[in-house]
Amino acid sequence: MSDLLHLKDQFGNDRYFGDTGPVRMAAVPNVDFRTLLDTISHLPLRQDDVIVVGYPKSGNNWIHHMVTMLKAGTTDLPPLFGEDSFQFLDALGNKQWLTPPHNPRVLLSHLPFRFLPRDVTEKKVKVVYLTRNPKDVFVSLYCHLSNVNLPLGYEGSWSQFFTVMLEEGFWYGDVLEHLKDWQSEMDAHPHHPFLHCSYEDTSRDTLTQVERLNEFLGTGRDRQLCQDIVRNCGMDSMKVTRRLKEETVREVFLWKDPSLSSFYRKGVVGDWKNWFTVAQNEQFDDVYKTKMADYQYTFQYE
């Protein structure tokens, strides 16, 4: 772990990051973080590639699931981290390289727009941008990290994690700053093909979201396939199809409880109410009001 950035939070908990300089990323092994952002910047893309991006635990794998099915015209989905289907852009340089571009790819990222490959803007590569109410993001990320051993996990309590997230964030920094940064970048690129997908809207009406994706991607799938995708993208189905049993992921994440080795937990909107105290909720709302005064999007918290 000598090549990782090691920090202790104010409570004495160890935290490890892949330190690229501008971005503190997940501390996955076998990545040269000193050159990572430059490597990503120069990655050649096809014009028909798609990038699905959002802050961690914003529904990234869920939407990636839908987009991949629409692009392939099938409800069969290869593992995200399979031998020949590695599509997580931010771990470029890991021993599992990205799927080669002989076919269009659906790449997954948590990065700010300015750190995506240059070809994204030069070739007008379509970007599906995801948001989720940040209270549920806090809880979902904590539940994920608390089941993962160091260097990728977090060993502090919920109350400690809440404070850390509110003051500085974790992977990819402060979630509120991440949201504002993406809003600014999309405003600065009004002619770029972006589609904003809300986790809450997707949860409330998944079929409408799949049909929006179908139209945005220009995939021309019929309503029956869209309905089949919705069925196969239910939480129970995805826990099976995306169960993280691949050797690569077991090696990287080092789960404390292998039976919970999935990116999917509850997937419900408003689970934060089971975690936030009254005082924490008031504290969050005060910070949000200050930091997000100019933010254009209104989140649904239940």
Order of alpha helices (4+ residues) and beta strands (2+ residues): beta-beta-beta-alpha-beta-alpha-beta-alpha-beta-alpha-alpha-alpha-beta-alpha-alpha-alpha-alpha-alpha-alpha
